[in-house]
Amino acid sequence: MRTSPALRTAALAATVTVLLPLAGCSDGGGKESPPSSAEAAATTTPAGLASQQLKWTPCPAPSQAQGGGTSPSPLPGGAVWECSFMNVPLDYAEPDGGTIELALIRAKAMNAKKRIGSLIFNFGGPGASGVATLPAFGTEYDKLRTRYDLVSFDPRGVGRSAGVECEDDAQLDARYEGDGTPDDAAEEKEFIKSTKAYAAACEKNSGKELPFVGTTNAARDMDLMRQALGDDKLYYFGISYGTELGGVYAHLFPEHVGRSVLDAVVDPTEDAEQSSLGQAKGFQLALDNFAEDCVARGDACTLPGSTAEEVEQGVSGLLDRLEAKPVPGIGSRKLTQTQATTGIAAALYSKETWPLLEQGVDEADGGNGALLLALADSLNGRSEDGRYDNSAAANTAINCADSKERFTLDRTKEKLPAFHEASPVFGDYLGWGLMACTGWPVAGAWDTPDVSAEGAAPVLVIGNTGDPATPYAGAKAMAEELGEGVGVEMTYKGEGHGAYNSGSACVQEAVGGYLLDGKVPAAGTVCG
């Protein structure tokens, strides 16, 4: 989000997994495994690219595709953010063919004598610009910077890394104002028309890149990055979709896995339908927790209702009224039912933004939809000036390159009752989102990714019991799929998306103990 520091926080939280109807959420998706480690090594080390010299210079302001804004400010002590580009093959099946550039950012380790290597971050989406996101977290990773260069990147298809382009700003405004939960034949026809038009625009503007933006290629890129950065092992911090990317990397290159942390974990055993249904349950749980908190605060909460159920009925009633009659939003733009649902979801990514949710719902109920629309804009990647970043386009392109699932209208409608039962507020919205890849010009690679990583170093896997976007059960599934002796699960009992940036000293000490000192937490560790 670009409207205020508080809303910017919500946007950063939202970079890690976006709701399917907006752009697609990270799906897993029987398994078609990526190549074995030996096969990967044979196809992912083009001559010269692994040893390329990276030229680091002071970072420019983020491009519009990355989200816009100003150049990142220096870190405490005067350390500056440096940026570079790295060449990778467009098609790893033809590694000596054409290349694309990946955008990188780094801040050097504070203690050069005790430096371990480069700690590479992926903040998820898929579609989040790591170049823009890493410095936006400011000093939150300073403890890790004592011994690591902090590094992030725009994965292929994202931001400045051959960013996928689809519809223009005016077309995206119209798309997001449209009805994401059609109720009759006419609305269904319009919904399908919009979905197909979006896919056609992506093919027209980025058809060359679309077959090659999937997660397996991104994992291969990370191994080239490891080599270009001069590291024998990949030290990695993956968040949300970044956990899926980290799991695929571990499967492809188990011998190169260094100290790694996966936070806000995508369940690698779930296909597209299961993933979306789980997300519906996750957002419903977060809304339940928000409503219970509201009731516990009594008169301090501005929303009507003496029980959590009554508070949620008020939210549902607002959404029903907005479907019939949108309210004024920002400028000439109105708040529609779909945008309000998006805005509510955005505010559930962090407990810190619950006050914005309460305020936004209260104001929209009174006829002012500006705050909920601003929250929706944050999740959709829209700046105040009306321009969009490419996170939604990249999100769809990566998900559709990964997942084989292509839902027909009839099949989608068959699934809607289960989604509505999972969440009266978000279920229909996420159920219709199953059609995000319908008509996509590129076939998907798998039903679910293979993340088995026998022989890899321990990977710390952290699940948050109140996570709306990547439900808690995903952490256990990831740890089990990585394999015995590799996946080490720990639990954070909290709210919001992710654990490390929640402020939990317990989580940060466990993560720091492993990444900095090599001390693996005991499996089953719980942080309250």
Secondary structure in CASP SS format (residue, H / E / C, confidence):
PFRMAT SS
TARGET T0000
AUTHOR 0000-0000-0000
METHOD secondary structure of the structure
MODEL  1
M C 1.00
R C 1.00
T C 1.00
S C 1.00
P H 1.00
A H 1.00
L H 1.00
R H 1.00
T H 1.00
A H 1.00
A H 1.00
L H 1.00
A H 1.00
A H 1.00
T C 1.00
V C 1.00
T E 1.00
V C 1.00
L C 1.00
L C 1.00
P C 1.00
L C 1.00
A C 1.00
G C 1.00
C C 1.00
S C 1.00
D C 1.00
G C 1.00
G C 1.00
G C 1.00
K C 1.00
E C 1.00
S C 1.00
P C 1.00
P C 1.00
S C 1.00
S H 1.00
A H 1.00
E H 1.00
A H 1.00
A H 1.00
A H 1.00
T H 1.00
T C 1.00
T C 1.00
P C 1.00
A C 1.00
G C 1.00
L C 1.00
A C 1.00
S C 1.00
Q C 1.00
Q C 1.00
L C 1.00
K C 1.00
W C 1.00
T E 1.00
P E 1.00
C C 1.00
P C 1.00
A C 1.00
P C 1.00
S C 1.00
Q H 1.00
A H 1.00
Q H 1.00
G C 1.00
G C 1.00
G C 1.00
T C 1.00
S C 1.00
P C 1.00
S C 1.00
P C 1.00
L C 1.00
P C 1.00
G C 1.00
G C 1.00
A C 1.00
V C 1.00
W C 1.00
E E 1.00
C E 1.00
S E 1.00
F E 1.00
M E 1.00
N E 1.00
V E 1.00
P E 1.00
L C 1.00
D C 1.00
Y C 1.00
A C 1.00
E C 1.00
P C 1.00
D C 1.00
G C 1.00
G C 1.00
T E 1.00
I E 1.00
E E 1.00
L E 1.00
A E 1.00
L E 1.00
I E 1.00
R E 1.00
A E 1.00
K C 1.00
A C 1.00
M C 1.00
N C 1.00
A H 1.00
K H 1.00
K H 1.00
R C 1.00
I C 1.00
G E 1.00
S E 1.00
L E 1.00
I E 1.00
F E 1.00
N E 1.00
F C 1.00
G C 1.00
G E 1.00
P C 1.00
G C 1.00
A C 1.00
S C 1.00
G H 1.00
V H 1.00
A H 1.00
T H 1.00
L H 1.00
P H 1.00
A H 1.00
F C 1.00
G C 1.00
T C 1.00
E C 1.00
Y C 1.00
D H 1.00
K H 1.00
L H 1.00
R H 1.00
T C 1.00
R C 1.00
Y E 1.00
D E 1.00
L E 1.00
V E 1.00
S E 1.00
F E 1.00
D C 1.00
P C 1.00
R C 1.00
G C 1.00
V C 1.00
G C 1.00
R C 1.00
S C 1.00
A C 1.00
G C 1.00
V C 1.00
E C 1.00
C C 1.00
E C 1.00
D C 1.00
D H 1.00
A H 1.00
Q H 1.00
L H 1.00
D H 1.00
A H 1.00
R H 1.00
Y H 1.00
E H 1.00
G C 1.00
D C 1.00
G C 1.00
T C 1.00
P C 1.00
D C 1.00
D C 1.00
A H 1.00
A H 1.00
E H 1.00
E H 1.00
K H 1.00
E H 1.00
F H 1.00
I H 1.00
K H 1.00
S H 1.00
T H 1.00
K H 1.00
A H 1.00
Y H 1.00
A H 1.00
A H 1.00
A H 1.00
C H 1.00
E H 1.00
K H 1.00
N H 1.00
S H 1.00
G C 1.00
K C 1.00
E C 1.00
L H 1.00
P H 1.00
F H 1.00
V C 1.00
G C 1.00
T H 1.00
T H 1.00
N H 1.00
A H 1.00
A H 1.00
R H 1.00
D H 1.00
M H 1.00
D H 1.00
L H 1.00
M H 1.00
R H 1.00
Q H 1.00
A H 1.00
L C 1.00
G C 1.00
D C 1.00
D C 1.00
K C 1.00
L E 1.00
Y E 1.00
Y E 1.00
F E 1.00
G E 1.00
I E 1.00
S C 1.00
Y H 1.00
G H 1.00
T H 1.00
E H 1.00
L H 1.00
G H 1.00
G H 1.00
V H 1.00
Y H 1.00
A H 1.00
H H 1.00
L H 1.00
F C 1.00
P H 1.00
E H 1.00
H H 1.00
V E 1.00
G E 1.00
R E 1.00
S E 1.00
V E 1.00
L E 1.00
D E 1.00
A C 1.00
V C 1.00
V C 1.00
D C 1.00
P C 1.00
T C 1.00
E C 1.00
D C 1.00
A H 1.00
E H 1.00
Q H 1.00
S H 1.00
S H 1.00
L H 1.00
G H 1.00
Q H 1.00
A H 1.00
K H 1.00
G H 1.00
F H 1.00
Q H 1.00
L H 1.00
A H 1.00
L H 1.00
D H 1.00
N H 1.00
F H 1.00
A H 1.00
E H 1.00
D H 1.00
C H 1.00
V H 1.00
A H 1.00
R C 1.00
G H 1.00
D H 1.00
A H 1.00
C C 1.00
T C 1.00
L C 1.00
P C 1.00
G C 1.00
S C 1.00
T C 1.00
A H 1.00
E H 1.00
E H 1.00
V H 1.00
E H 1.00
Q H 1.00
G H 1.00
V H 1.00
S H 1.00
G H 1.00
L H 1.00
L H 1.00
D H 1.00
R H 1.00
L H 1.00
E H 1.00
A H 1.00
K C 1.00
P C 1.00
V E 1.00
P E 1.00
G C 1.00
I C 1.00
G C 1.00
S C 1.00
R C 1.00
K E 1.00
L E 1.00
T C 1.00
Q H 1.00
T H 1.00
Q H 1.00
A H 1.00
T H 1.00
T H 1.00
G H 1.00
I H 1.00
A H 1.00
A H 1.00
A H 1.00
L C 1.00
Y C 1.00
S C 1.00
K H 1.00
E H 1.00
T H 1.00
W H 1.00
P H 1.00
L H 1.00
L H 1.00
E H 1.00
Q H 1.00
G H 1.00
V H 1.00
D H 1.00
E H 1.00
A H 1.00
D H 1.00
G C 1.00
G C 1.00
N C 1.00
G C 1.00
A H 1.00
L H 1.00
L H 1.00
L H 1.00
A H 1.00
L H 1.00
A H 1.00
D H 1.00
S H 1.00
L H 1.00
N H 1.00
G C 1.00
R E 1.00
S C 1.00
E C 1.00
D C 1.00
G C 1.00
R C 1.00
Y E 1.00
D C 1.00
N C 1.00
S H 1.00
A H 1.00
A H 1.00
A H 1.00
N H 1.00
T H 1.00
A H 1.00
I H 1.00
N H 1.00
C H 1.00
A H 1.00
D H 1.00
S E 1.00
K C 1.00
E C 1.00
R C 1.00
F C 1.00
T C 1.00
L H 1.00
D H 1.00
R H 1.00
T H 1.00
K H 1.00
E H 1.00
K H 1.00
L H 1.00
P H 1.00
A H 1.00
F H 1.00
H H 1.00
E H 1.00
A H 1.00
S C 1.00
P C 1.00
V C 1.00
F C 1.00
G H 1.00
D H 1.00
Y H 1.00
L H 1.00
G H 1.00
W H 1.00
G H 1.00
L H 1.00
M H 1.00
A H 1.00
C H 1.00
T C 1.00
G C 1.00
W C 1.00
P C 1.00
V C 1.00
A C 1.00
G C 1.00
A C 1.00
W E 1.00
D C 1.00
T C 1.00
P C 1.00
D C 1.00
V C 1.00
S C 1.00
A C 1.00
E C 1.00
G C 1.00
A C 1.00
A C 1.00
P C 1.00
V E 1.00
L E 1.00
V E 1.00
I E 1.00
G E 1.00
N E 1.00
T E 1.00
G E 1.00
D C 1.00
P C 1.00
A C 1.00
T C 1.00
P C 1.00
Y C 1.00
A H 1.00
G H 1.00
A H 1.00
K H 1.00
A H 1.00
M H 1.00
A H 1.00
E H 1.00
E H 1.00
L H 1.00
G C 1.00
E C 1.00
G C 1.00
V C 1.00
G E 1.00
V E 1.00
E E 1.00
M E 1.00
T E 1.00
Y E 1.00
K E 1.00
G E 1.00
E E 1.00
G C 1.00
H C 1.00
G C 1.00
A C 1.00
Y H 1.00
N H 1.00
S H 1.00
G C 1.00
S C 1.00
A H 1.00
C H 1.00
V H 1.00
Q H 1.00
E H 1.00
A H 1.00
V H 1.00
G H 1.00
G H 1.00
Y H 1.00
L H 1.00
L H 1.00
D H 1.00
G C 1.00
K C 1.00
V C 1.00
P C 1.00
A C 1.00
A C 1.00
G C 1.00
T E 1.00
V E 1.00
C E 1.00
G C 1.00
END
